[in-house]
């Protein structure tokens, strides 16, 4: 007598044509499609980096706006800004510019 193959629930599900079609569909969507799982992950990472860049730019805009307000009305701030950024000086005053060289 032949031994009959004992069909388990697992093999019945695997051999089901609907399961095979759904499994193939999910494989195509997850790995082979134009917008697959890896593309979505990289796009999310890019969005996070861009949001971080937006936040840092907004902080810079805020700081520049405060600096502009200070420079608009305060003469001491204008003098300090000119001294720091354009190396301006008063009469009978010497300015020494010290720069640090990077080690190679």
C-alpha positions, 0 to 999 in steps of 0.5 A: 500500500502506498502511504498517503501524504499527510496534508497539513494546514501549512501545505494547504495554505501554501498551495492555495492559489489566492495565497500565492497571488497575494504573496507575489503581489506583496513581494512585488510591492515591497521589493520590485516596485518603483516605490519599494520599501527601500525607496520609501525609507531613503525618502523618509531619511531625506525628509528628516534631514531637510526638516533639520536644515529648515529648523537650523535656517529658521534659527539663523533667520531669527538671529539675523533679524535680531542682529539687524534690529540691534544694528538699526538703532544702537550705535555701539552695536554698529561699531562692534559689528564693523570692528569684528567683521570689517576690521575697522579701528579708531584713530590711534588704535592698532588692530591685531588679527590672530588666526588659528591654523589647522593642524594637518 
